[in-house]
C-alpha cells in the first residue's frame, strides 16, 4: 500500500493497450498496479510511440501479454514508504532502465549491457515492458531512486516525454566524438534523425541528411542540415563525396532501418570514417556488407543503444531549456483508444506524420 496517495481517488481498474501476440494490441481493462515500499505510482499523461516498441509488436519479439510504451511523462499519484525524492502531485518523466552502477559493464560505462539495466523497472501490469500505453504505471524502487525527473511548470507532458529519446541521441553523439567542421551524414529524418540533426548542428558539424519524405528533408534543413537528399532521386554516395571535399563523410548515423542502408553508409563515407548503427534493434535484421570496406578502408562500424544515466541531467536540460525545439517534432496527439492508428502512422509515415504522442487519460 502507498504511504501517501493523491487527494484525487485512484481507480482500481484502468484502460491499457495490451499486446496479445500475433502483432495485435487491444484496449483492455486491467488492474491499476499496486506499489510497494520505495516505489512510485505515476498517472500517465503522455507517452511517445517509439519504433523499438513497434518492432517488438510487429515481429512478436517478446511473449504476451505486455503493455509497452516507455517515453513516459505524468503526475505522481502515490508514493511508497521511504520515497523522499519526489512528492505526490509533482509532474515527472520516467526512465524505464537504470543500471546498478557496480558491475563489470557499469565500471566501463556500458550501462545498457548491465544485467540490472536490462530489467525493465516500469510496468502497467504483466511482465514489465514500460507500461506507458496504460493510464497508470508502477515505478520500481531502483528506478524511483535514480530514474525519475521532475518536470518544470513551463514544460508540457508531451515535451517531457522526449527526455528519454533525447538521452539516447545525446549518448550516441557523445560516443561519436564529432568535431566542429566534420562532415556528417544522417540517414533518416524521422523524429530521432531530426534530433540527431539538431544535436550535431549544435556541435558545429556540416550535415547532410536523407529521407524519402520531402517535408522531412525540409525540417532537416531547418534544424541545421546544409544538404538534404531523397535517396530515390539522387546517388547519396556521390552527392556526399561532392559535399565533403571529394572524400566522403567523416561520420554516418543510420537513424532509420532499411535494406541496403549500411552499404549506402559505407559507400558515402571516407576511409577511416565512423558509422553508427542506431535503429537496427531487431535480432531479425541482418547485414550483408563488404569486409574490405571496413578492414581495408579502416572504417569503424559500431552501435549505440538506449540511454545513459550519466546524461540524464543534460538531456533534461536540452528539453526544458528549449535548446532542442522538440515540440516542433510532434505531429499527432492521440487518445489511447486510437493507438492502433498511431502505430500505423508511425510505421507508414506520410507528409504530415512525425512524432506521435499517446495521451492515455483520453480514451476517445
C-alpha positions in Angstrom: 0.0 0.0 0.0 1.2 3.5 -0.7 2.4 5.6 2.2 0.9 8.7 0.6 -1.7 9.0 -2.2 -3.2 11.8 -4.2 -6.3 13.5 -2.9 -7.9 12.5 -6.2 -9.2 9.0 -6.0 -7.0 6.3 -7.7 -9.2 3.9 -9.5 -8.9 0.1 -9.1 -9.3 -0.6 -12.8 -7.8 1.3 -15.7 -7.5 1.2 -19.5 -4.4 0.0 -21.2 -3.3 -1.0 -24.7 -2.4 -4.7 -24.1 -0.2 -6.6 -26.6 -1.7 -10.1 -27.1 0.7 -11.6 -29.5 0.3 -12.2 -33.3 1.1 -8.4 -33.7 -2.2 -7.4 -32.1 -3.0 -4.8 -29.4 -6.3 -4.3 -27.8 -7.7 -1.7 -25.3 -8.4 -3.7 -22.2 -9.5 -3.1 -18.6 -6.6 -4.1 -16.3 -5.9 -3.6 -12.6 -4.1 -0.4 -11.6 -0.7 -1.7 -10.4 -0.1 -1.7 -6.7 3.1 -0.2 -5.4 5.4 -1.2 -2.5 8.0 0.4 -0.3 10.3 2.7 -2.3 8.0 2.7 -5.4 6.0 5.3 -7.2 2.7 5.3 -9.0 2.5 7.6 -12.0 -0.7 8.7 -13.7 0.5 8.7 -17.3 -0.4 11.9 -19.3 1.8 11.4 -22.3 3.8 8.6 -23.9 5.6 8.8 -27.2 5.4 6.0 -29.7 8.9 4.6 -30.3 10.0 2.2 -33.1 11.7 -0.2 -30.7 8.2 -1.0 -29.2 6.7 -1.2 -32.7 9.3 -3.7 -33.7 8.5 -5.8 -30.6 4.8 -5.8 -31.6 5.2 -6.2 -35.3 7.8 -9.0 -35.1 6.4 -10.6 -31.9 9.8 -10.4 -30.3 8.5 -10.9 -26.7 5.9 -13.2 -25.3 2.5 -11.7 -24.5 0.7 -10.2 -22.6 2.6 -6.9 -22.2 1.9 -3.2 -22.0 4.5 -1.3 -23.9 5.4 2.4 -24.0 8.5 3.9 -22.4 8.7 7.6 -23.3 6.5 8.4 -20.3 5.5 11.6 -18.6 2.8 12.1 -16.0 2.0 13.1 -12.4 2.9 11.3 -9.2 -0.4 9.7 -7.9 1.1 7.8 -5.0 4.5 7.1 -3.3 5.6 4.1 -1.3 7.1 4.2 2.1 10.6 5.7 2.1 10.3 7.7 -1.1 11.7 11.2 -0.5 13.0 12.1 -4.0 9.6 13.3 -5.3 6.2 14.1 -3.8 2.6 13.3 -4.7 1.2 15.8 -7.2 4.6 16.5 -8.8 4.9 16.2 -12.5 7.6 13.7 -13.6 9.2 11.9 -16.6 10.3 8.4 -16.1 13.2 6.3 -17.5 12.4 2.6 -17.6 16.0 1.3 -17.4 18.6 2.3 -14.7 21.9 0.4 -14.2 23.2 -1.0 -11.0 26.4 1.2 -11.1 28.7 -1.6 -9.7 29.1 -4.3 -12.2 31.7 -5.0 -14.9 29.8 -3.1 -17.5 28.9 -0.2 -15.3 32.6 0.2 -14.4 33.2 0.7 -18.2 30.1 2.9 -18.6 28.5 0.3 -20.9 25.3 0.8 -18.9 22.9 -0.8 -21.5 24.8 -4.1 -21.0 24.3 -4.1 -17.2 22.1 -7.0 -16.1 20.1 -4.7 -13.9 19.7 -2.2 -16.7 18.3 -4.9 -18.9 15.5 -5.4 -16.3 12.6 -3.1 -17.2 11.6 -1.3 -14.0 8.3 0.3 -15.0 5.1 -1.6 -15.6 1.4 -1.1 -16.0 0.9 -4.8 -15.3 2.0 -8.2 -16.6 5.8 -8.7 -17.4 7.4 -5.2 -17.1 7.6 -3.6 -20.5 7.4 0.2 -19.9 3.7 0.4 -19.4 3.3 4.0 -20.8 0.4 2.8 -23.0 -1.6 2.4 -19.8 -3.2 5.0 -17.6 -1.0 4.3 -14.6 2.5 2.8 -14.2 4.3 1.4 -11.3 7.9 2.7 -11.0 10.0 0.1 -9.1 12.4 1.1 -6.4 15.7 1.2 -8.3 14.1 3.3 -11.0 12.4 5.6 -8.4 15.7 6.3 -6.8 17.6 7.4 -9.9 15.3 7.4 -12.9 12.5 9.9 -12.2 12.9 13.5 -13.4 10.8 16.4 -12.1 9.1 18.4 -14.9 9.2 22.2 -14.6 5.8 24.0 -14.7 6.5 25.6 -18.1 7.1 22.3 -19.9 4.1 20.2 -21.2 3.9 16.5 -20.6 4.2 16.0 -24.4 7.6 17.8 -24.4 8.8 16.0 -21.3 8.2 12.6 -22.9 11.1 13.4 -25.2 13.7 13.2 -22.3 14.4 9.5 -22.8 14.7 9.6 -26.6 16.8 12.7 -26.5 19.1 11.0 -24.0 19.7 8.1 -26.4 20.7 10.5 -29.1 23.0 12.6 -26.8 24.6 9.3 -25.8 25.3 8.3 -29.4 26.7 11.7 -30.4 28.9 11.7 -27.3 30.3 8.3 -28.3 30.9 9.5 -31.8 33.1 12.4 -30.6 32.3 14.6 -33.7 34.4 17.7 -34.1 33.4 21.2 -35.5 33.7 21.0 -39.2 33.2 17.3 -39.5 31.1 16.2 -42.5 28.3 14.1 -41.2 25.5 12.1 -43.0 22.3 11.4 -41.0 20.3 8.7 -42.8 16.6 9.2 -42.0 14.8 12.4 -40.8 12.1 10.9 -38.6 11.9 12.2 -35.0 15.2 10.5 -34.0 17.0 11.6 -37.1 15.9 15.2 -36.6 17.1 15.1 -33.0 20.5 14.0 -34.3 20.5 16.8 -36.8 19.7 19.3 -34.0 22.5 17.9 -31.8 25.1 17.7 -34.5 24.3 21.3 -35.6 25.0 22.5 -32.1 28.4 20.8 -32.3 29.3 22.7 -35.5 29.2 19.7 -37.8 28.5 20.1 -41.5 25.4 18.0 -42.0 23.8 16.2 -44.9 20.6 14.3 -44.4 18.5 11.8 -46.3 14.8 10.8 -46.3 12.2 9.8 -48.8 9.6 12.3 -47.5 10.2 15.9 -48.8 8.6 17.5 -45.8 11.2 15.8 -43.5 14.0 16.9 -45.7 12.8 20.5 -45.3 12.7 20.0 -41.5 16.3 18.7 -41.7 17.4 21.9 -43.4 15.5 24.0 -40.8 17.3 22.2 -38.0 20.8 22.6 -39.4 21.4 20.4 -42.5 23.2 22.0 -45.4 22.2 19.3 -47.8 19.1 17.2 -47.9 18.6 14.3 -50.4 15.9 11.8 -51.4 17.8 8.6 -51.9 15.2 7.6 -54.5 16.2 10.6 -56.6 19.9 11.1 -56.1 23.0 8.9 -55.7 23.7 9.6 -52.0 27.3 8.3 -52.1 28.3 10.5 -55.0 26.5 13.5 -53.5 28.1 13.1 -50.1 31.6 12.9 -51.6 31.0 16.1 -53.6 29.7 17.8 -50.4 32.6 16.5 -48.3 35.6 17.8 -50.2 35.7 14.8 -52.5 36.4 12.4 -49.6 33.0 11.3 -48.2 31.5 11.6 -44.7 33.7 11.6 -41.6 30.7 10.1 -39.7 27.4 8.5 -40.6 24.4 7.8 -38.4 21.9 5.2 -39.6 18.9 6.7 -37.8 16.5 4.5 -39.7 16.4 0.9 -40.8 16.0 -0.2 -44.4 17.6 -2.8 -46.7 20.9 -1.5 -48.1 21.2 1.4 -45.7 24.5 0.3 -44.2 26.0 -0.3 -47.6 25.0 3.2 -48.6 26.7 4.4 -45.4 29.9 2.6 -46.3 29.8 4.0 -49.8 29.1 7.5 -48.6 32.0 7.6 -46.1 35.7 8.2 -46.4 38.4 5.7 -45.4 38.8 5.8 -41.6 35.2 7.0 -41.1 32.9 6.0 -38.2 29.5 4.6 -38.9 26.9 4.3 -36.1 24.0 1.9 -36.2 21.3 3.3 -34.1 18.0 1.9 -35.5 19.0 -1.7 -36.1 17.4 -3.0 -32.9 15.7 -6.2 -34.0 17.5 -9.5 -33.8 15.9 -10.4 -37.1 17.7 -7.6 -39.0 20.8 -8.8 -40.9 23.7 -7.0 -42.6 25.5 -8.1 -45.7 28.5 -5.8 -46.2 31.9 -5.9 -47.7 34.5 -6.8 -45.2 37.1 -4.9 -47.2 35.1 -1.7 -46.9 35.7 -2.0 -43.2 39.1 -3.7 -42.9 41.0 -2.2 -45.9 39.1 1.1 -45.6 39.9 1.2 -41.9 36.3 2.2 -41.1 34.7 1.7 -37.7 31.2 0.2 -37.6 29.6 0.4 -34.2 26.4 0.6 -32.3 24.7 2.7 -29.6 21.7 1.6 -27.8 19.3 3.1 -25.2 20.0 5.8 -22.6 22.9 6.8 -20.4 22.2 7.5 -16.7 25.2 10.0 -16.7 23.4 12.1 -19.3 20.0 12.4 -17.7 20.6 15.9 -16.4 21.9 17.1 -19.8 19.1 15.5 -21.8 16.5 17.1 -19.4 18.3 20.5 -19.7 18.2 20.3 -23.5 14.4 19.7 -23.5 13.5 22.0 -20.6 15.6 24.9 -21.8 14.1 24.8 -25.3 17.6 24.4 -26.8 16.1 21.4 -28.7 12.7 22.5 -30.0 11.2 19.1 -29.6 7.6 20.4 -29.6 8.1 21.1 -33.4 8.5 17.3 -33.9 5.0 16.4 -32.6 2.6 15.8 -35.4 -0.2 13.9 -33.7 -1.6 13.7 -30.1 -4.0 10.8 -30.0 -6.2 9.2 -27.3 -5.5 5.7 -26.0 -8.4 4.3 -28.0 -6.8 5.3 -31.3 -3.4 3.8 -30.5 -3.6 1.4 -33.4 -4.0 4.4 -35.8 -0.9 5.9 -34.1 1.1 2.7 -34.7 0.0 2.7 -38.4 1.1 6.4 -38.8 4.4 5.6 -37.2 5.1 2.5 -39.3 3.9 4.1 -42.5 4.6 7.8 -42.2 3.3 10.3 -44.7 3.9 14.0 -45.3 2.0 15.0 -42.1 3.2 12.4 -39.6 6.2 12.7 -37.4 6.3 12.2 -33.6 3.1 10.6 -32.3 2.1 11.1 -28.7 -0.4 8.9 -26.9 -2.4 10.6 -24.2 -3.8 7.7 -22.1 -6.1 9.7 -19.9 -8.1 10.4 -23.1 -9.9 7.3 -24.3 -11.6 8.5 -27.4 
